Amino acid sequence: MDALGESVINTQEIKRKSLIGALALTSRTFLLQIIALVGTFVLTVILDPRAYGIFAVVTAAINFLNYFSDIGLAAALIQKKTEPTRTDLVSTFTMQQVLVGSTVIITLLLSKTIASAYGLEAHGLLVLRALAIAFMLSSLKTIPSILLERKLEFHKLVLPQIVETLSFYVVAIVLAIQGYGVASYAWAALVRGISGTIVLYIVAPWKIGIGIDRESIKKLLSFGVPYQANSFVALIKDDFLIVILGKVIGFEAVGYFVWAKKWSDATLRLFMDSIIRVTFSAFSRIQHDLQLLSKAIQKSLTFIAVTSFPVAIGMILMINPFIHTVPNYLKWEPALVMFYFLTFSSVLASLSGPLFNALLAIGQVRKTFTLMIMWTVLTYIFVPLGLYLFGNNGLGVAMAVIGLTSFAPAYFLKKVVSFSLFAQLTKPIVATMGMVAVILGVFFLVPSPTQRLVFGILAGGMTYTSLIYLLMGKEILGYIALIRQKTV
């Protein structure tokens, strides 16, 4: 077979594997998300906002400290055009373990100081230390995960995630019911770290090796360091903000904010995380073919719009009857306004994800770094301003305003790749508007919160499914036909 024929086959196989990967992740992560949603729901019924806020702040602090254990080598291995060698893998693993070990030791040594600064009790200190140790266990999963992602075998990554999530929430809920409070998170985090690592090595065995090749590390760092600079800015924008808020507005207010953000993101992440994770690997494999890359970007945007729009709008309409239906859940009512604004922001961010990944995949790391700097600066301008003008609800307002800039990656990407942005959104928007009309009709006819919740979900879901099939049936059938192909 000639080179052109092989190229066509490879391109089709990448397209097929990417689609299957996205659907496999979505279908399998549906169970993952259900576990997480149910687990979060039960914990937020049992625990008060302050306990929830403590866990959020401690987790953010650990994420911030753990940043210094990675220098972008993992991302460099995924993005690398040629297949990574054994030397590349061993060097990356060794370098990461040295950095992780150092970071964990420093974190444990500083744990009492950090706990004292935030007024954490003994249970809060336990959570801090447990999360640090759990992070070290998590670092052992890096190389097997990279190998699976490069092969676009995302379905194999889901099983360890399901085991991790299930073990975490089972342990956390059982201990919370027994009255352990925030300490429930500590033991749950340790069980999650151990179980996830064991299962991943069963699914994707990798022979651990120790050694550092300077030339290999040097080449990987040429992409890894700029990529990690993006991660650092994102860390400042998100996790470090939570750390600061814990000191400024207190754990209870942070608990309300994190609850609102958790629920505004939760259902969207069922679809968004899957497609975004697949797109970086897939876009990296086809970065040489700009025409194919353009089509892939547009399909990614369509997929996210079709799935995210109805879920987000449905959540906005259903959250009020939801908290009035569930016992012991009215305590979260102060977070509703934040939830509305954060959901709006999440939808915009979900559309930005594939565009941002496409820039990374074609090596435009400086452009993505510029965007991250912009979003971080805007965060630290609008969050204090929002808090000053609107109190705690200003957090949601600030995020919504910043979300309006989510299409900025399209500006840079269009200079390299020609693609249509808003044309991909029209049909999902029309179908979502039809769904909204039906749900509002249900609300007008039915007074009870419980009845609104049940009948609204049923009527809205059926309406959207019918409309999207009428508008996009041929496209959907095309995807199904591609998935069914055993050979290309």
C-alpha positions in Angstrom: 0.0 0.0 0.0 1.4 3.5 -0.9 2.1 6.2 1.7 -1.1 8.1 0.7 -3.2 5.1 1.2 -1.7 4.4 4.6 -2.2 8.0 5.6 -5.9 7.9 4.7 -6.2 4.7 6.7 -4.4 6.1 9.7 -6.4 9.3 9.6 -9.7 7.3 9.5 -8.5 5.1 12.3 -7.6 8.1 14.4 -11.1 9.6 13.7 -12.8 6.3 14.5 -10.7 5.7 17.7 -11.3 9.3 18.8 -15.1 9.0 18.4 -15.1 5.6 20.1 -12.9 6.9 22.8 -15.2 9.9 23.5 -18.3 7.7 23.5 -16.5 5.0 25.6 -15.4 7.6 28.1 -18.9 9.2 28.2 -20.8 5.9 28.6 -18.4 4.6 31.2 -18.0 7.9 33.0 -21.7 8.1 33.2 -21.4 5.5 35.9 -18.5 7.4 37.4 -20.4 10.6 37.4 -23.5 8.9 38.9 -21.3 7.6 41.7 -19.7 11.0 42.3 -23.1 12.8 42.1 -24.8 10.4 44.5 -21.7 10.5 46.8 -21.6 14.3 46.8 -25.3 14.5 47.3 -25.2 12.2 50.3 -22.2 13.9 51.9 -23.8 17.3 51.4 -26.9 16.1 53.1 -24.9 14.8 56.1 -22.2 17.4 56.4 -22.6 21.1 57.0 -21.3 23.8 54.7 -18.3 24.5 56.9 -17.0 20.9 56.8 -17.5 20.9 53.1 -15.6 24.1 52.8 -12.7 22.8 55.0 -12.2 19.8 52.6 -12.3 22.2 49.6 -9.7 24.5 51.0 -7.4 21.7 52.1 -7.7 20.0 48.7 -6.8 23.3 47.0 -3.8 23.8 49.2 -2.5 20.3 48.4 -3.0 20.9 44.7 -1.1 24.1 44.9 1.8 22.5 46.8 1.8 19.5 44.5 2.2 21.7 41.4 5.9 21.8 42.1 6.1 18.0 41.7 5.5 18.2 37.9 7.4 20.0 35.2 5.2 19.1 32.3 6.9 15.8 31.3 3.7 13.8 31.2 2.0 16.2 28.8 5.2 16.3 26.7 5.1 12.5 26.3 1.4 12.6 25.2 2.1 15.5 22.7 5.3 13.9 21.3 5.0 13.2 17.6 7.1 10.0 17.7 6.6 7.1 20.0 8.2 7.5 23.4 11.2 5.3 24.1 11.7 3.2 27.2 14.4 5.8 28.1 11.8 8.6 27.9 9.4 6.8 30.1 11.9 5.8 32.8 13.4 9.3 32.9 10.0 10.9 33.2 9.0 8.4 36.0 12.2 8.9 37.9 12.2 12.7 37.7 8.6 12.9 38.8 9.1 10.6 41.8 12.0 12.7 43.0 9.9 15.9 42.7 6.8 14.2 44.2 8.8 12.8 47.2 10.3 16.1 47.9 7.0 17.9 47.7 5.2 15.4 50.0 8.0 15.7 52.6 7.9 19.5 52.6 4.1 19.4 52.8 4.1 17.0 55.8 6.8 19.2 57.5 4.7 22.3 56.9 1.3 20.7 57.7 1.1 22.0 61.3 2.0 25.5 60.2 -0.6 25.5 57.4 -3.3 24.1 59.8 -2.5 26.7 62.4 -2.7 29.6 59.8 -6.2 28.5 58.8 -7.5 27.5 62.2 -7.9 23.8 61.3 -8.6 21.4 64.1 -7.0 18.0 64.4 -9.4 16.5 61.8 -8.5 19.2 59.3 -4.8 18.5 59.9 -5.4 14.8 59.3 -7.1 15.5 56.0 -4.1 17.7 54.9 -1.6 14.9 55.6 -3.8 12.2 54.1 -4.2 14.1 50.9 -0.4 14.6 50.6 0.3 10.9 51.0 -2.6 10.0 48.6 -1.0 12.3 46.0 2.3 10.3 46.1 0.3 7.2 45.4 -1.4 8.9 42.5 1.9 9.9 40.9 2.7 6.2 40.3 -0.2 6.1 37.8 1.3 8.7 35.4 3.2 6.4 33.0 0.5 3.7 32.5 -2.0 6.5 31.9 0.2 8.2 29.3 0.7 4.9 27.4 -3.1 4.4 27.3 -3.8 8.0 26.2 -1.3 7.8 23.4 -3.0 4.7 22.1 -6.3 6.4 22.5 -7.4 3.5 24.7 -9.4 5.8 27.0 -11.9 3.1 27.9 -9.2 1.3 29.9 -8.6 4.4 32.0 -12.2 4.5 33.2 -12.1 1.3 35.3 -9.5 2.6 37.8 -11.4 5.8 38.0 -14.6 4.0 38.8 -12.8 2.0 41.5 -11.2 5.1 42.9 -14.5 7.1 43.0 -16.6 4.3 44.4 -14.1 3.5 47.1 -13.7 7.1 48.1 -17.4 7.8 48.4 -18.3 4.6 50.1 -15.6 5.1 52.8 -16.4 8.9 53.1 -20.2 8.3 53.5 -19.9 5.4 55.9 -17.5 7.4 58.2 -19.6 10.5 57.8 -22.7 8.6 58.9 -20.7 7.4 61.9 -19.9 11.0 62.9 -16.3 11.4 61.8 -17.1 14.7 60.1 -14.4 16.2 57.9 -12.0 13.4 58.9 -14.1 11.1 56.7 -12.3 12.6 53.7 -8.9 11.7 55.1 -9.4 8.0 55.2 -11.4 8.0 51.9 -8.5 9.8 50.1 -6.0 7.1 51.2 -8.3 4.3 50.1 -8.8 6.0 46.8 -5.1 6.4 46.2 -4.3 2.8 47.0 -7.1 1.2 45.1 -6.8 3.3 41.9 -3.0 2.6 41.6 -3.4 -1.1 42.0 -6.2 -1.4 39.4 -4.4 0.8 36.8 -1.3 -1.4 37.0 -3.5 -4.5 36.5 -5.2 -2.9 33.4 -2.0 -1.4 32.0 1.1 -3.1 33.4 4.3 -1.1 33.2 7.7 -2.3 34.4 8.9 0.5 36.8 12.4 1.6 36.1 14.8 4.1 37.6 17.2 6.3 35.7 17.5 9.8 34.1 18.7 10.4 30.6 19.6 14.1 30.3 19.1 14.3 26.5 15.6 12.7 26.8 14.6 15.0 29.6 15.9 18.1 27.8 13.8 17.3 24.7 10.7 16.7 26.7 11.2 19.9 28.7 11.1 22.0 25.5 7.4 21.4 25.5 6.8 20.4 29.1 8.0 23.6 30.8 5.8 26.0 28.7 2.9 23.6 29.2 3.5 23.5 32.9 3.6 27.3 32.9 0.0 27.1 31.7 -0.8 24.7 34.5 0.8 27.0 37.1 -1.3 29.9 35.9 -4.4 27.8 36.0 -3.5 26.7 39.5 -3.2 30.3 40.6 -6.6 31.1 38.9 -8.5 28.2 40.5 -7.0 26.4 43.5 -5.0 29.2 44.9 -8.1 31.3 44.8 -9.9 28.8 47.0 -7.0 28.9 49.4 -7.2 32.7 49.6 -11.0 32.6 49.9 -10.8 30.2 52.8 -8.8 32.8 54.7 -10.9 35.8 53.5 -14.5 34.7 53.6 -14.3 31.6 55.8 -14.9 27.9 55.4 -18.7 28.2 55.4 -18.9 30.7 52.6 -16.3 28.6 50.7 -18.6 25.6 51.3 -21.5 27.4 49.6 -19.3 28.4 46.7 -17.8 24.9 46.2 -21.3 23.3 46.4 -22.6 25.7 43.7 -19.5 25.0 41.5 -19.7 21.3 42.1 -23.3 21.0 41.0 -22.9 23.5 38.1 -19.9 21.4 36.8 -21.0 17.9 37.7 -23.5 17.0 35.0 -21.5 19.0 32.4 -18.4 17.1 33.2 -20.1 13.9 32.2 -19.6 15.0 28.6 -17.0 17.8 28.7 -14.2 15.9 30.5 -14.5 13.0 28.1 -14.4 15.0 24.9 -11.7 17.3 26.2 -9.5 14.5 27.3 -9.8 12.7 23.9 -9.3 15.9 21.9 -5.8 16.7 23.1 -4.5 13.2 22.2 -6.5 13.1 18.9 -5.6 16.6 17.8 -1.9 15.9 18.5 -2.1 12.9 16.2 -3.6 14.8 13.3 -1.8 18.2 13.8 -0.1 17.8 10.4 -3.5 17.8 8.6 -5.1 21.2 9.1 -8.2 20.3 7.1 -8.9 17.2 9.2 -8.1 19.1 12.3 -10.6 21.8 11.4 -13.3 19.1 11.0 -12.4 17.5 14.3 -12.6 20.8 16.1 -16.1 21.5 14.7 -17.3 18.0 15.5 -16.0 18.4 19.1 -17.9 21.7 19.5 -21.0 20.1 18.1 -20.8 17.2 20.5 -20.3 19.4 23.5 -23.1 21.8 22.5 -25.5 18.9 22.0 -24.8 17.4 25.4 -24.0 20.4 27.5 -26.7 22.9 26.6 -29.8 20.9 27.7 -28.1 19.7 30.8 -27.0 23.1 31.9 -30.3 24.8 31.3 -32.2 21.9 32.8 -30.1 22.2 35.9 -30.8 25.9 36.2 -34.6 25.2 36.0 -34.6 22.2 38.2 -32.3 23.1 41.1 -34.9 25.1 43.0 -37.5 22.3 43.1 -34.7 19.9 43.8 -33.5 21.5 47.0 -37.2 21.9 48.1 -37.8 18.2 47.5 -34.8 16.7 49.2 -34.9 16.5 53.1 -32.2 18.6 54.9 -31.1 20.3 51.7 -32.6 23.7 52.1 -29.4 24.6 54.0 -27.8 25.1 50.6 -30.4 27.7 49.4 -28.0 30.6 50.0 -25.8 29.1 47.2 -28.5 29.2 44.5 -27.7 32.5 43.0 -24.0 31.5 42.7 -25.1 28.3 41.1 -27.0 30.1 38.3 -24.1 32.2 37.4 -21.5 29.4 37.7 -23.6 27.1 35.4 -23.6 29.8 32.8 -19.9 30.1 33.1 -19.4 26.4 32.9 -21.2 26.1 29.6 -19.0 28.7 28.0 -15.9 27.1 29.5 -16.9 23.7 28.0 -17.0 25.2 24.5 -13.6 26.8 25.1 -12.0 23.4 26.0 -11.5 21.9 22.6 -10.3 25.2 21.2 -7.7 25.5 23.9 -6.6 21.8 23.4 -6.3 22.4 19.7 -3.9 25.3 20.3 -1.8 23.0 22.6 -1.9 20.2 20.1 -0.4 22.3 17.3 2.3 23.6 19.6 0.9 27.1 20.3 1.8 26.9 23.9 2.7 30.6 24.2 -0.8 31.5 23.0 -2.4 29.3 25.6 -0.1 30.8 28.2 -1.2 34.3 27.2 -4.9 33.2 27.5 -4.3 31.7 31.0 -2.6 34.9 32.1 -5.6 36.9 30.9 -8.1 34.7 32.6 -6.1 34.7 35.9 -5.8 38.5 35.9 -9.5 38.9 35.2 -10.2 36.5 38.1 -8.2 38.5 40.6 -9.8 41.7 39.3 -13.5 40.6 39.2 -13.6 38.3 42.2 -12.7 41.0 44.8 -14.9 43.5 42.9 -17.8 41.0 42.9 -17.4 40.3 46.6 -17.4 44.0 47.3 -20.5 44.8 45.3 -22.6 41.7 45.8 -21.2 39.8 48.8 -20.7 36.1 48.5 -23.0 36.0 45.4 -20.4 38.2 43.7 -18.2 35.1 43.3 -20.8 33.7 40.8 -21.2 37.0 39.1 -17.5 37.4 38.6 -17.1 33.9 37.1 -20.0 34.6 34.7 -18.4 37.8 33.5 -15.0 36.1 33.0 -16.8 33.3 31.2 -17.8 35.7 28.4 -14.1 35.6 27.3 -14.2 31.8 26.8 -14.2 32.2 23.0 -10.9 34.0 23.1 -9.0 30.8 22.0 -10.9 30.9 18.7 -9.2 34.2 17.8 -5.8 32.6 18.0 -6.8 29.3 16.5 -8.5 30.8 13.4 -5.1 32.3 12.5 -3.8 28.7 11.9 -6.9 26.6 11.3 -10.0 27.6 9.4 -13.2 26.4 11.2 -16.8 27.5 11.9 -17.6 28.2 15.5 -21.2 29.5 15.9 -22.6 27.4 13.1 -22.1 24.3 15.3 -24.2 25.7 18.1 -27.4 26.7 16.2 -29.3 23.4 16.2 -28.5 22.5 19.9 -29.7 26.0 20.9 -33.0 25.6 19.0 -33.6 22.2 20.6 -32.7 23.5 24.1 -35.1 26.5 23.7 -37.9 24.0 22.8 -37.1 22.0 25.9 -37.2 25.2 28.1 -40.6 26.1 26.7 -42.0 22.7 27.7 -40.5 22.7 31.2 -41.9 26.2 31.9 -45.2 24.9 30.7 -45.0 22.1 33.2 -44.1 24.6 36.0 -47.1 26.7 35.1 -49.4 23.7 35.3 -47.9 21.9 38.4 -47.5 23.7 41.7 -45.6 21.1 43.8 -41.8 21.2 43.8 -41.6 17.4 43.7 -44.0 17.2 40.8 -42.2 20.0 39.0 -38.9 18.1 39.4 -40.2 14.7 38.2 -42.5 15.9 35.3 -40.1 18.6 34.3 -37.2 16.2 33.8 -39.4 13.7 31.9 -41.1 16.2 29.6 -38.0 18.3 29.0 -35.8 15.2 28.3 -38.3 13.7 25.8 -38.7 17.1 24.1 -35.0 17.7 23.7 -34.3 14.2 22.5 -37.0 14.4 19.9 -36.0 17.9 18.6 -32.3 17.1 18.4 -33.0 14.0 16.4 -35.3 15.9 14.0 -32.6 18.5 13.5 -29.5 16.4 13.5 -30.6 12.8 12.8 -28.4 12.3 9.8 -25.3 13.4 11.6 -26.0 11.2 14.6 -26.6 8.2 12.3 -23.3 9.0 10.5 -21.5 8.7 13.8 -23.1 5.4 14.6 -22.1 4.0 11.2 -18.5 5.1 11.8 -18.4 3.4 15.2 -19.8 0.1 13.7 -16.9 -0.1 11.2 -14.6 -2.9 12.3 -12.1 -2.1 9.5 -11.5 1.1 7.6 
